[in-house]
Amino acid sequence: MAASIIDVARAVGVSPSTVSRALRGRDGVSDELRVRIIAVAADLGYTASRNASSLASGRTCSIGVLAPYVGRWFFGTVVDAAERVFSAAGYDLLLYNLGSVDSRKRFFAELPVRKRVDAILSLLIPTEDEAERLRSLGIPLAITVGGPRPGFTTVGIDDRAGAELATRHLVNLGHRRIGRIGTQPSAPLYWTTPDLRRRGYLDVLVDAGIPHDPDLEADGEYTVEGGERAMTRLLTAVRPPTAVFAESDEMAMGALRALRAHRLRVPEDIAIVGFDDHELADVVGLTTVAQPVAEHGTQAAGLLLRLLRDDTDVPDHVELPTHLIVRNSTAPHRGSLHGDIE
């Protein structure tokens, strides 16, 4: 059976009326208690009445979500976490999949969300023209990727610092031929993450006095299949890497598959570091830079709810932490594939 408002009230230790006020954005509930009630309601699967909320507030009780790749783990995890928070507060989601150039152009030309949603959560980084179109709607806006942006509340991580963590770990293990699997800095669709993570990788190489070798970089397209192709390409270099930083765990898993196909050992022959802490990273023993992916959605949703109740103390930007998790895919350097000791 679905949880009731009474179940939520009992779990938090407050009255049902307090739960109702908190979830509907009414006054008389502290921010700390409101956040706690929203979290408990989401955990219990409680859903407020959309019809009642709409009649009481005059709003649509819908949130627009703009996503570039709804089928990928990162974006799916963020959307799922945000939906749980919004649902507990009585809001539905309208999901717009803008994974192609044409669909994106059409969306921003027509703005089908106009008068259909109370707020927008974007999982893509809009261009300045697109951002201005969104701001023209006059509704709360949040982004879960990238840094601070005028007119938007943003939630994200320091991608550059995270990449530095990964690359420095490999340098500290004695590796000097360190490859990178990522994608083109400006792709896909104005995404800044590849550029920032590549900068972090290059920063550490410079600090360590390691010359940059373009042959040790390959495009993995941020997919498992792309990571496998990229790793296979790196193995064809005149002097292959002894370690590889993959800018996502999915690409790292593809790299592991390629190494297994070539009968190479991880980490004895090649060490691998990923990024994200994918739900399967622990299963495959992948060393990775962890970020709280679901927290992107939870935090952004909570901030939008605060904006919807005219909270004037909402931060413009929330930076979430990253940290290195060392597992079985990295080890001290023992020499390259050609037997060199560097």
VOBA-1610 file (N, C-alpha, C; in pm, whole numbers, padded with zeros to 5 digits, always signed):
BEGIN
Met+00083-00120+00000Met+00000+00000+00000Met+00087+00125+00000Ala+00037+00228-00068Ala+00110+00355-00073Ala+00109+00421+00065Ala+00218+00488+00097Ala+00227+00557+00225Ala+00129+00674+00228Ser+00076+00703+00346Ser-00017+00814+00363Ser+00055+00929+00432Ile-00011+01043+00437Ile+00046+01159+00505Ile+00064+01132+00654Ile-00021+01045+00708Ile-00010+01007+00849Ile+00118+00925+00871Asp+00151+00837+00775Asp+00274+00758+00786Asp+00397+00849+00788Val+00395+00951+00703Val+00507+01045+00698Val+00516+01121+00830Ala+00400+01167+00880Ala+00398+01242+01006Ala+00453+01159+01121Arg+00414+01034+01128Arg+00463+00946+01235Arg+00614+00925+01224Ala+00663+00907+01101Ala+00806+00882+01082Ala+00890+01002+01122Val+00838+01122+01098Val+00912+01244+01131Val+00890+01286+01276Gly+00771+01250+01329Gly+00737+01291+01465Gly+00669+01426+01471Val+00589+01457+01367Val+00515+01583+01363Val+00370+01552+01328Ser+00287+01654+01321Ser+00147+01635+01288Ser+00128+01627+01137Pro+00019+01563+01091Pro-00010+01559+00947Pro-00022+01698+00886Ser-00075+01793+00963Ser-00089+01928+00909Ser+00046+01993+00884Thr+00145+01961+00969Thr+00281+02013+00948Thr+00341+01954+00822Val+00319+01825+00802Val+00366+01760+00679Val+00303+01826+00557Ser+00174+01851+00564Ser+00102+01914+00452Ser+00159+02052+00422Arg+00181+02132+00526Arg+00235+02266+00504Arg+00375+02260+00443Ala+00456+02165+00492Ala+00593+02153+00442Ala+00595+02115+00295Leu+00515+02017+00257Leu+00515+01967+00120Leu+00449+02063+00022Arg+00362+02149+00072Arg+00294+02244-00017Arg+00360+02381-00018Gly+00473+02393+00053Gly+00546+02519+00052Gly+00485+02628+00134Arg+00403+02592+00232Arg+00338+02693+00317Arg+00432+02740+00427Asp+00399+02855+00487Asp+00477+02909+00598Asp+00454+02827+00725Gly+00536+02857+00826Gly+00518+02792+00956Gly+00600+02667+00974Val+00690+02637+00881Val+00776+02519+00891Val+00920+02565+00865Ser+01011+02529+00954Ser+01151+02569+00935Ser+01211+02498+00814Asp+01314+02558+00757Asp+01380+02497+00642Asp+01435+02359+00675Glu+01495+02348+00794Glu+01553+02219+00835Glu+01447+02111+00843Leu+01332+02144+00903Leu+01225+02046+00917Leu+01164+02015+00781Arg+01151+02117+00696Arg+01092+02096+00564Arg+01176+01998+00482Val+01308+02017+00485Val+01397+01927+00412Val+01385+01785+00464Arg+01376+01772+00597Arg+01363+01639+00658Arg+01232+01572+00618Ile+01124+01649+00617Ile+00993+01594+00581Ile+00993+01550+00434Ile+01051+01632+00346Ile+01057+01597+00204Ile+01136+01470+00183Ala+01248+01457+00255Ala+01332+01338+00241Ala+01259+01213+00288Val+01192+01222+00403Val+01119+01106+00456Val+01003+01069+00365Ala+00931+01170+00315Ala+00819+01143+00225Ala+00868+01073+00098Ala+00983+01116+00047Ala+01039+01053-00073Ala+01078+00909-00044Asp+01141+00885+00072Asp+01182+00749+00108Asp+01063+00656+00123Leu+00954+00709+00177Leu+00834+00627+00200Leu+00748+00613+00075Gly+00778+00693-00028Gly+00699+00685-00150Gly+00567+00758-00140Tyr+00558+00853-00047Tyr+00432+00928-00033Tyr+00417+01028-00147Thr+00297+01037-00202Thr+00266+01130-00310Thr+00146+01214-00271Ala+00165+01346-00271Ala+00054+01435-00238Ala-00044+01442-00354Ser-00165+01488-00326Ser-00268+01501-00429Ser-00235+01617-00521Arg-00213+01586-00649Arg-00185+01692-00745Arg-00303+01787-00761Asn-00424+01731-00769Asn-00541+01815-00790Asn-00560+01915-00677Ala-00543+01867-00555Ala-00561+01956-00440Ala-00454+02065-00440Ser-00331+02027-00471Ser-00223+02124-00472Ser-00246+02229-00579Ser-00294+02186-00696Ser-00315+02280-00805Ser-00426+02378-00774Leu-00535+02328-00718Leu-00646+02416-00684Leu-00607+02516-00576Ala-00527+02470-00482Ala-00491+02557-00370Ala-00391+02665-00411Ser-00306+02636-00507Ser-00198+02729-00540Ser-00216+02802-00672Gly-00302+02751-00759Gly-00318+02810-00891Gly-00204+02774-00985Arg-00121+02679-00946Arg-00009+02637-01027Arg-00042+02512-01107Thr+00048+02475-01197Thr+00027+02355-01278Thr+00064+02229-01202Cys+00146+02244-01098Cys+00200+02131-01021Cys+00278+02035-01111Ser+00350+02093-01207Ser+00437+02017-01297Ser+00573+02086-01305Ile+00677+02004-01317Ile+00813+02053-01332Ile+00867+02003-01466Gly+00925+02092-01545Gly+00986+02050-01670Gly+01130+02006-01647Val+01167+01892-01703Val+01303+01841-01691Val+01361+01828-01832Leu+01475+01894-01854Leu+01542+01890-01983Leu+01665+01800-01972Ala+01668+01694-02050Ala+01779+01598-02040Ala+01836+01568-02177Pro+01970+01555-02187Pro+02031+01524-02316Pro+02037+01375-02347Tyr+02047+01291-02244Tyr+02061+01147-02264Tyr+01985+01072-02154Val+01856+01055-02172Val+01775+00996-02065Val+01809+00851-02041Gly+01871+00784-02140Gly+01900+00642-02123Gly+02033+00614-02055Arg+02111+00718-02026Arg+02241+00696-01963Arg+02230+00702-01811Trp+02316+00623-01747Trp+02305+00603-01602Trp+02308+00733-01524Phe+02402+00821-01553Phe+02413+00945-01476Phe+02283+01024-01481Phe+02235+01051-01600Phe+02116+01134-01615Phe+01992+01064-01560Gly+01983+00933-01581Gly+01869+00859-01526Gly+01866+00863-01375Thr+01984+00853-01312Thr+01993+00857-01166Thr+01952+00994-01112Val+01996+01101-01180Val+01961+01236-01136Val+01810+01259-01149Val+01752+01219-01262Val+01608+01237-01283Val+01527+01158-01181Asp+01569+01035-01155Asp+01496+00951-01058Asp+01498+01014-00919Ala+01613+01065-00876Ala+01623+01127-00743Ala+01538+01253-00736Ala+01542+01335-00841Ala+01461+01457-00842Ala+01313+01425-00841Glu+01274+01323-00917Glu+01132+01287-00926Glu+01076+01244-00791Arg+01157+01174-00712Arg+01112+01130-00580Arg+01080+01249-00491Val+01165+01351-00497Val+01142+01471-00416Val+01020+01548-00466Phe+01011+01568-00597Phe+00898+01641-00652Phe+00766+01568-00628Ser+00768+01437-00646Ser+00646+01358-00626Ser+00596+01370-00483Ala+00689+01365-00388Ala+00649+01376-00247Ala+00586+01510-00218Ala+00624+01612-00295Ala+00568+01746-00275Ala+00446+01772-00362Gly+00401+01670-00437Gly+00280+01685-00517Gly+00300+01735-00657Tyr+00421+01720-00712Tyr+00450+01767-00847Tyr+00475+01651-00943Asp+00426+01666-01066Asp+00456+01573-01174Asp+00574+01626-01255Leu+00639+01536-01328Leu+00748+01576-01416Leu+00705+01567-01561Leu+00746+01666-01640Leu+00735+01660-01785Leu+00877+01651-01838Leu+00913+01535-01892Leu+01050+01510-01935Leu+01066+01539-02083Tyr+01166+01620-02116Tyr+01196+01654-02254Tyr+01334+01599-02289Asn+01338+01505-02382Asn+01463+01442-02424Asn+01523+01524-02538Leu+01629+01598-02510Leu+01689+01688-02608Leu+01826+01637-02651Gly+01833+01509-02683Gly+01961+01446-02715Gly+02010+01468-02856Ser+01929+01529-02942Ser+01973+01557-03078Ser+01973+01707-03103Val+02052+01750-03199Val+02058+01893-03231Val+01922+01943-03276Asp+01851+01864-03357Asp+01720+01907-03409Asp+01617+01922-03297Ser+01611+01824-03206Ser+01512+01831-03098Ser+01542+01947-03005Arg+01669+01975-02987Arg+01707+02087-02901Arg+01670+02220-02965Lys+01700+02236-03093Lys+01663+02359-03163Lys+01512+02380-03160Arg+01438+02273-03185Arg+01291+02283-03187Arg+01236+02322-03051Phe+01291+02262-02946Phe+01243+02293-02812Phe+01261+02440-02780Phe+01381+02492-02802Phe+01407+02631-02763Phe+01341+02731-02859Ala+01308+02688-02977Ala+01234+02776-03068Ala+01088+02785-03028Glu+01030+02673-02986Glu+00887+02668-02954Glu+00856+02685-02806Leu+00950+02649-02720Leu+00930+02652-02574Leu+00795+02592-02534Pro+00776+02463-02559Pro+00649+02398-02527Pro+00617+02394-02378Val+00713+02429-02292Val+00688+02429-02148Val+00612+02553-02101Arg+00601+02652-02187Arg+00537+02778-02147Arg+00396+02751-02094Lys+00370+02800-01973Lys+00241+02787-01904Lys+00203+02642-01873Arg+00299+02551-01889Arg+00271+02410-01859Arg+00346+02361-01736Val+00449+02437-01695Val+00527+02395-01579Val+00550+02513-01486Asp+00576+02481-01360Asp+00601+02585-01259Asp+00750+02614-01244Ala+00835+02524-01290Ala+00980+02541-01278Ala+01046+02447-01377Ile+01175+02469-01401Ile+01250+02383-01493Ile+01378+02337-01428Leu+01404+02207-01441Leu+01530+02147-01399Leu+01603+02103-01525Ser+01720+02160-01550Ser+01795+02128-01671Ser+01915+02042-01639Leu+01928+01932-01713Leu+02045+01844-01702Leu+02141+01869-01818Leu+02118+01977-01889Leu+02209+02017-01996Leu+02247+02164-01975Ile+02357+02204-02033Ile+02403+02342-02019Ile+02353+02422-02138Pro+02265+02519-02115Pro+02214+02598-02227Pro+02316+02698-02278Thr+02310+02728-02406Thr+02389+02838-02460Thr+02331+02967-02401Glu+02399+03079-02423Glu+02347+03204-02368Glu+02212+03239-02429Asp+02194+03213-02558Asp+02063+03240-02621Asp+01956+03150-02561Glu+01989+03023-02540Glu+01893+02929-02480Glu+01862+02969-02336Ala+01965+03011-02263Ala+01945+03053-02125Ala+01851+03173-02118Glu+01869+03267-02211Glu+01783+03385-02213Glu+01638+03347-02243Arg+01619+03248-02330Arg+01484+03200-02359Arg+01420+03140-02234Leu+01497+03063-02159Leu+01444+03003-02037Leu+01414+03111-01933Arg+01504+03208-01919Arg+01481+03315-01822Arg+01356+03395-01855Ser+01323+03403-01984Ser+01205+03480-02025Ser+01074+03419-01975Leu+01080+03292-01933Leu+00959+03226-01882Leu+00917+03280-01746Gly+01012+03340-01673Gly+00979+03397-01543Gly+00948+03296-01435Ile+01008+03176-01445Ile+00985+03071-01346Ile+01120+03027-01289Pro+01120+02960-01172Pro+01247+02913-01115Pro+01319+02816-01208Leu+01451+02830-01216Leu+01533+02749-01304Leu+01650+02690-01226Ala+01680+02564-01252Ala+01795+02500-01187Ala+01870+02416-01289Ile+02002+02405-01272Ile+02087+02323-01358Ile+02171+02232-01269Thr+02187+02105-01312Thr+02265+02011-01231Thr+02401+01981-01292Val+02443+02058-01392Val+02576+02043-01449Val+02634+02182-01471Gly+02768+02190-01469Gly+02830+02320-01493Gly+02838+02404-01368Gly+02896+02523-01385Gly+02914+02614-01272Gly+02803+02715-01261Pro+02823+02818-01178Pro+02721+02922-01157Pro+02678+02987-01289Arg+02551+03024-01296Arg+02495+03084-01416Arg+02390+03187-01376Pro+02397+03311-01426Pro+02298+03413-01389Pro+02155+03367-01419Gly+02067+03385-01320Gly+01928+03348-01338Gly+01896+03204-01309Phe+01998+03124-01276Phe+01979+02982-01250Phe+02036+02947-01112Thr+01972+02853-01047Thr+02032+02790-00930Thr+02104+02665-00980Thr+02231+02650-00948Thr+02307+02538-01003Thr+02358+02445-00893Val+02363+02318-00927Val+02418+02215-00839Val+02519+02137-00921Gly+02641+02122-00872Gly+02741+02051-00949Gly+02863+02016-00868Ile+02967+01973-00937Ile+03093+01937-00874Ile+03206+02014-00942Asp+03324+02007-00885Asp+03443+02065-00948Asp+03504+01955-01034Asp+03466+01952-01162Asp+03513+01846-01252Asp+03664+01849-01269Arg+03720+01967-01275Arg+03864+01981-01295Arg+03940+01922-01176Ala+03895+01955-01054Ala+03961+01903-00934Ala+03945+01751-00925Gly+03829+01700-00967Gly+03808+01556-00964Gly+03903+01483-01058Ala+03923+01540-01178Ala+04017+01480-01273Ala+04160+01486-01220Glu+04192+01592-01149Glu+04324+01603-01088Glu+04345+01492-00986Leu+04242+01461-00908Leu+04250+01352-00810Leu+04287+01221-00879Ala+04216+01192-00989Ala+04237+01066-01060Ala+04377+01058-01119Thr+04418+01164-01188Thr+04549+01163-01255Thr+04663+01163-01154Arg+04649+01241-01047Arg+04754+01247-00946Arg+04772+01110-00878His+04663+01038-00861His+04671+00904-00802His+04762+00815-00888Leu+04747+00825-01019Leu+04829+00743-01109Leu+04975+00790-01107Val+04997+00920-01101Val+05133+00973-01092Val+05199+00927-00963Asn+05125+00933-00853Asn+05179+00891-00724Asn+05214+00742-00720Leu+05152+00665-00809Leu+05182+00522-00817Leu+05303+00496-00907Gly+05362+00603-00960Gly+05483+00588-01041Gly+05461+00584-01190His+05339+00602-01235His+05311+00597-01380His+05352+00729-01446Arg+05410+00717-01564Arg+05451+00835-01641Arg+05381+00839-01777Arg+05346+00725-01831Arg+05273+00719-01958Arg+05126+00699-01922Ile+05057+00811-01903Ile+04918+00807-01855Ile+04824+00850-01968Gly+04741+00760-02011Gly+04646+00790-02116Gly+04519+00852-02062Arg+04441+00909-02153Arg+04311+00967-02117Arg+04207+00923-02217Ile+04094+00874-02166Ile+03980+00842-02251Ile+03869+00940-02215Gly+03830+01021-02311Gly+03725+01121-02285Gly+03647+01145-02411Thr+03627+01272-02446Thr+03564+01306-02574Thr+03608+01445-02612Gln+03560+01496-02724Gln+03601+01628-02769Gln+03561+01733-02666Pro+03649+01829-02635Pro+03621+01928-02530Pro+03491+02004-02547Ser+03447+02031-02670Ser+03326+02110-02692Ser+03202+02025-02710Ala+03216+01894-02704Ala+03102+01807-02731Ala+03071+01725-02606Pro+02951+01672-02593Pro+02840+01689-02685Pro+02746+01800-02640Leu+02693+01874-02733Leu+02589+01973-02707Leu+02626+02072-02597Tyr+02741+02138-02613Tyr+02784+02245-02522Tyr+02817+02195-02381Trp+02843+02068-02367Trp+02874+02007-02238Trp+03015+02047-02198Thr+03033+02105-02081Thr+03164+02153-02037Thr+03246+02046-01964Thr+03182+01940-01920Thr+03251+01838-01839Thr+03376+01782-01908Pro+03370+01741-02035Pro+03491+01686-02097Pro+03608+01782-02096Asp+03581+01909-02123Asp+03688+02008-02126Asp+03749+02026-01988Leu+03666+02036-01884Leu+03716+02058-01749Leu+03796+01938-01699Arg+03750+01817-01729Arg+03821+01697-01683Arg+03953+01681-01759Arg+03954+01719-01886Arg+04080+01714-01961Arg+04179+01815-01905Arg+04131+01933-01869Arg+04221+02034-01811Arg+04283+01983-01681Gly+04203+01915-01599Gly+04256+01860-01475Gly+04365+01757-01501Tyr+04342+01674-01601Tyr+04441+01573-01643Tyr+04570+01640-01687Leu+04558+01742-01773Leu+04677+01811-01823Leu+04749+01888-01713Asp+04675+01946-01620Asp+04735+02020-01509Asp+04831+01932-01429Val+04787+01811-01401Val+04870+01720-01321Val+04993+01677-01399Leu+04978+01651-01529Leu+05095+01615-01609Leu+05200+01725-01604Val+05155+01850-01617Val+05248+01963-01612Val+05316+01970-01476Asp+05236+01958-01370Asp+05292+01966-01235Asp+05395+01856-01210Ala+05372+01740-01270Ala+05462+01626-01249Ala+05579+01626-01346Gly+05583+01724-01438Gly+05692+01729-01535Gly+05682+01620-01641Ile+05559+01575-01670Ile+05538+01470-01770Ile+05496+01533-01902Pro+05571+01515-02008Pro+05534+01572-02138Pro+05399+01517-02186His+05318+01604-02243His+05189+01561-02296His+05209+01491-02430Asp+05151+01373-02444Asp+05158+01296-02568Asp+05018+01282-02625Pro+04986+01351-02736Pro+04851+01343-02794Pro+04810+01200-02832Asp+04907+01114-02858Asp+04877+00975-02895Asp+04817+00897-02778Leu+04827+00953-02658Leu+04773+00884-02540Leu+04634+00934-02502Glu+04570+01008-02592Glu+04432+01052-02570Glu+04343+00993-02678Ala+04224+00946-02637Ala+04131+00885-02733Ala+03988+00920-02695Asp+03903+00930-02796Asp+03762+00964-02777Asp+03682+00840-02742Gly+03623+00840-02622Gly+03544+00726-02577Gly+03394+00751-02580Glu+03352+00871-02622Glu+03211+00903-02645Glu+03123+00888-02520Tyr+03184+00874-02405Tyr+03111+00859-02278Tyr+03016+00739-02278Thr+03056+00632-02345Thr+02978+00508-02346Thr+03073+00390-02322Val+03016+00276-02285Val+03097+00155-02267Val+03162+00114-02398Glu+03083+00114-02505Glu+03135+00074-02635Glu+03244+00169-02683Gly+03221+00299-02660Gly+03322+00397-02698Gly+03450+00380-02619Gly+03437+00350-02490Gly+03554+00327-02407Gly+03634+00207-02453Glu+03564+00104-02498Glu+03633-00015-02549Glu+03712+00018-02675Arg+03649+00092-02766Arg+03719+00131-02889Arg+03838+00221-02859Ala+03819+00314-02765Ala+03927+00407-02731Ala+04046+00333-02671Met+04020+00237-02582Met+04129+00162-02520Met+04203+00080-02625Thr+04130+00022-02717Thr+04192-00056-02824Thr+04284+00033-02907Arg+04241+00156-02932Arg+04324+00251-03007Arg+04451+00285-02929Leu+04439+00309-02799Leu+04556+00344-02718Leu+04659+00231-02718Leu+04612+00109-02728Leu+04704-00005-02728Leu+04787-00012-02855Thr+04745+00060-02959Thr+04821+00058-03085Thr+04930+00164-03088Ala+04939+00247-02985Ala+05042+00351-02980Ala+05180+00285-02981Val+05279+00359-03034Val+05416+00307-03038Val+05461+00269-02897Arg+05429+00354-02802Arg+05455+00324-02661Arg+05323+00338-02586Pro+05250+00230-02567Pro+05119+00235-02502Pro+05129+00285-02358Pro+05019+00331-02304Pro+05020+00379-02165Pro+05033+00265-02066Thr+05085+00298-01949Thr+05086+00201-01839Thr+04966+00225-01746Ala+04898+00337-01767Ala+04780+00370-01687Ala+04689+00459-01771Val+04559+00454-01740Val+04461+00532-01816Val+04360+00595-01720Phe+04336+00724-01742Phe+04227+00793-01674Phe+04110+00802-01771Ala+03999+00736-01738Ala+03877+00743-01817Ala+03782+00842-01749Glu+03730+00937-01825Glu+03652+01045-01767Glu+03512+01005-01722Ser+03476+00880-01740Ser+03352+00828-01683Ser+03371+00679-01655Asp+03296+00627-01560Asp+03308+00485-01526Asp+03262+00397-01642Glu+03163+00445-01719Glu+03117+00365-01831Glu+03227+00346-01934Met+03302+00453-01963Met+03417+00439-02054Met+03525+00352-01992Ala+03544+00363-01861Ala+03642+00279-01793Ala+03606+00132-01803Met+03477+00101-01791Met+03433-00038-01803Met+03455-00090-01944Gly+03436-00003-02044Gly+03468-00043-02180Gly+03616-00070-02197Ala+03699+00013-02131Ala+03844-00008-02137Ala+03881-00141-02074Leu+03818-00174-01963Leu+03845-00304-01898Leu+03810-00419-01991Arg+03700-00403-02064Arg+03658-00509-02158Arg+03761-00526-02270Ala+03813-00413-02320Ala+03914-00420-02426Ala+04042-00487-02376Leu+04083-00454-02255Leu+04205-00513-02200Leu+04188-00663-02178Arg+04070-00702-02134Arg+04044-00845-02117Arg+04051-00917-02252Ala+03997-00854-02356Ala+03999-00915-02489Ala+04142-00930-02542His+04231-00840-02501His+04371-00846-02544His+04459-00925-02445Arg+04394-00990-02351Arg+04463-01075-02252Arg+04566-00996-02170Leu+04530-00871-02140Leu+04616-00789-02056Leu+04557-00783-01915Arg+04645-00778-01817Arg+04602-00780-01678Arg+04585-00639-01623Val+04482-00623-01542Val+04457-00497-01471Val+04465-00527-01321Pro+04553-00460-01248Pro+04633-00343-01286Pro+04779-00375-01323Glu+04815-00504-01330Glu+04956-00537-01349Glu+05013-00480-01479Asp+04937-00491-01589Asp+04984-00440-01717Asp+04942-00295-01739Ile+04818-00266-01710Ile+04766-00130-01724Ile+04670-00101-01608Ala+04691+00014-01545Ala+04601+00057-01437Ala+04491+00146-01496Ile+04373+00138-01437Ile+04258+00215-01487Ile+04191+00291-01373Val+04161+00419-01397Val+04082+00499-01303Val+03962+00555-01378Gly+03845+00547-01316Gly+03724+00604-01375Gly+03679+00729-01303Phe+03554+00768-01330Phe+03498+00888-01268Phe+03348+00870-01256Asp+03293+00891-01139Asp+03149+00893-01108Asp+03111+00800-00993Asp+03177+00684-00981Asp+03136+00576-00890Asp+03000+00521-00931His+02995+00472-01053His+02879+00402-01109His+02838+00289-01015Glu+02711+00252-01019Glu+02660+00147-00930Glu+02731+00013-00951Leu+02794-00006-01066Leu+02868-00131-01091Leu+03019-00117-01070Ala+03065+00001-01034Ala+03209+00023-01018Ala+03268-00069-00912Asp+03198-00087-00802Asp+03248-00173-00695Asp+03249-00319-00741Val+03150-00357-00820Val+03140-00496-00867Val+03261-00534-00951Val+03307-00441-01036Val+03421-00471-01123Val+03554-00427-01063Gly+03551-00379-00938Gly+03674-00340-00869Gly+03741-00217-00927Leu+03662-00122-00974Leu+03717-00005-01043Leu+03753+00107-00947Thr+03878+00150-00949Thr+03917+00272-00879Thr+03853+00390-00950Thr+03795+00482-00874Thr+03719+00589-00938Thr+03712+00713-00850Val+03681+00825-00913Val+03652+00948-00841Val+03500+00950-00820Ala+03459+00941-00695Ala+03317+00932-00664Ala+03254+01069-00651Gln+03134+01080-00704Gln+03053+01199-00681Gln+02913+01150-00643Pro+02839+01227-00561Pro+02706+01185-00518Pro+02603+01214-00627Val+02592+01125-00725Val+02511+01151-00844Val+02365+01177-00809Ala+02305+01091-00727Ala+02164+01111-00691Ala+02144+01244-00619Glu+02246+01286-00545Glu+02235+01411-00469Glu+02220+01532-00561His+02270+01522-00683His+02248+01630-00780His+02098+01655-00796Gly+02023+01546-00817Gly+01880+01559-00836Gly+01807+01599-00710Thr+01845+01538-00598Thr+01779+01569-00471Thr+01799+01714-00432Gln+01922+01762-00442Gln+01952+01900-00405Gln+01882+01999-00498Ala+01890+01976-00628Ala+01829+02069-00724Ala+01678+02074-00706Ala+01617+01959-00684Ala+01472+01956-00664Ala+01433+02031-00538Gly+01509+02010-00430Gly+01481+02080-00306Gly+01494+02231-00320Leu+01596+02275-00395Leu+01615+02418-00415Leu+01502+02478-00498Leu+01456+02405-00599Leu+01344+02455-00680Leu+01217+02465-00597Leu+01194+02369-00508Leu+01077+02377-00421Leu+01085+02499-00330Arg+01204+02529-00283Arg+01220+02650-00199Arg+01193+02776-00280Leu+01239+02778-00405Leu+01213+02894-00490Leu+01064+02908-00519Leu+00996+02796-00532Leu+00852+02799-00560Leu+00771+02852-00443Arg+00826+02845-00324Arg+00756+02904-00211Arg+00815+03041-00175Asp+00887+03099-00274Asp+00941+03236-00261Asp+01044+03250-00149Asp+01120+03145-00127Asp+01230+03152-00030Asp+01337+03245-00088Thr+01375+03346-00013Thr+01473+03444-00062Thr+01616+03409-00022Asp+01634+03296+00045Asp+01766+03259+00095Asp+01823+03138+00022Val+01782+03116-00103Val+01830+03001-00180Val+01966+03034-00241Pro+02067+02950-00222Pro+02199+02979-00279Pro+02198+02972-00431Asp+02283+03051-00494Asp+02294+03048-00640Asp+02363+02922-00688His+02455+02869-00607His+02531+02751-00650His+02561+02663-00530Val+02544+02533-00549Val+02580+02434-00447Val+02683+02341-00510Glu+02801+02332-00447Glu+02905+02242-00498Glu+02909+02116-00414Leu+02893+02003-00478Leu+02894+01874-00411Leu+03037+01819-00409Pro+03070+01736-00310Pro+03208+01688-00296Pro+03242+01572-00389Thr+03369+01556-00417Thr+03421+01438-00486Thr+03533+01379-00401His+03554+01249-00415His+03666+01187-00345His+03708+01061-00419Leu+03833+01024-00402Leu+03889+00907-00470Leu+03858+00780-00391Ile+03809+00678-00462Ile+03788+00546-00403Ile+03885+00450-00471Val+03979+00398-00396Val+04080+00308-00452Val+04032+00164-00441Arg+04026+00098-00557Arg+03986-00044-00558Arg+04097-00125-00627Asn+04060-00228-00702Asn+04160-00322-00753Asn+04217-00288-00890Ser+04170-00180-00952Ser+04213-00154-01090Ser+04338-00067-01099Thr+04395-00027-00986Thr+04518+00051-00988Thr+04621-00011-00894Ala+04748+00005-00934Ala+04859-00048-00853Ala+04985+00026-00896Pro+05092+00019-00816Pro+05218+00085-00855Pro+05269+00036-00990His+05332+00126-01063His+05384+00097-01197His+05494-00009-01192Arg+05482-00109-01281Arg+05582-00216-01286Arg+05655-00220-01419Gly+05634-00122-01505Gly+05696-00123-01637Gly+05591-00126-01745Ser+05623-00071-01861Ser+05526-00064-01971Ser+05509-00197-02038Leu+05422-00201-02137Leu+05397-00325-02212Leu+05524-00374-02283His+05615-00281-02312His+05738-00319-02381His+05852-00349-02284Gly+05820-00351-02155Gly+05921-00386-02057Gly+06004-00270-02009Asp+05968-00147-02049Asp+06044-00031-02007Asp+06018-00002-01860Ile+06118+00047-01790Ile+06101+00094-01654Ile+06125+00244-01658Glu+06021+00320-01621Glu+06032+00467-01629Glu+06043+00525-01490
//
